[in-house]
């Protein structure tokens, strides 16, 4: 099966050598991060501070926010940077509108990074109505409302960056994560639509589709995962949030639509690009490798399924 990887390797090497994209700067710019008290959001906040940005982190837990604020301030590279934390429920549209108007008036928001989210796992028939609503409310509306608030000002200034942290679940459905997957697929569609709306105004949209990442949210997610979901997740490994955040920031500043980390995400993203915006180099790669990647993915899915069955059988025998 190695010969199928040759086009992938060839074009990735060509891209690295010949294709470079210009990167924007967030130095002395205002970056707002929801879900910024922990996980990927916290890592993004620290990296933004290291780039010289003014940073506002938003979350509900004030104690976690204060701890994160200390770490973000330590990462600052000059005394002029403004760092603040705000306790806020991002599913409350009225509160979001009020707070975002206030912080934008003080320091115009250049970049919004939506990292607030949660996962409650389980087979659909086993999930409560409250759990279903809470996942959809936070993952979908907790991104839509903040994004809705920043768009008018960004359009009027004809600049800005919006990042939507989705998941690999925005690209592929996973056993035991039906509601979570639905909310993340919705975010991907939402991002595609607003990307088209904002294109004439020089405002870019980036969708991050990280794999399993070593965060407090992932640890909590594991508490409700069915056995089958755990087996599937274990095949993909666990990524460091700093690595994911670094790639997210890099891709967003280059104006890319998708941000991914790792080979699995590379495969899933390029199989799922559809009609989304791409750079010329990415589009060229996708055109050449789509067929081979599809074949690889089928082998991969089959192999993963066989491995899971073998593990389950071994567990039952013990």
Buried (B, 14 or more C-beta within 10 A) or exposed (E): EEEBBEBBEEBEEBBEEEBEBEEBEBEBBBBBBBBBBBBBBBBBBBBBBBBBBBBBBBBBEEEBBEBBBEBBBEBBEEEEBEBBBBBBBBBBBEEBBEBBEEBBEEBBBBBBBBBBBBBBBBEEEEBEEEBBEBBBBBBBBBBBBBBBBBBEBBBEBEBBBBBBBBBBBBBBEBBBBBBBBBBBBBBBEBBBEBBEEBEEBEBBBBBBBBBBBBBEBBEEBBEBBBEBBBBBBEEBEEBEBBBBBBBBBBBBBBBBBBBBBBBBBBBBBBBBBEEBBBBEBBEBBBEBBEEBBEEBBEEBEEEBEEBBEEBEEEEEEE
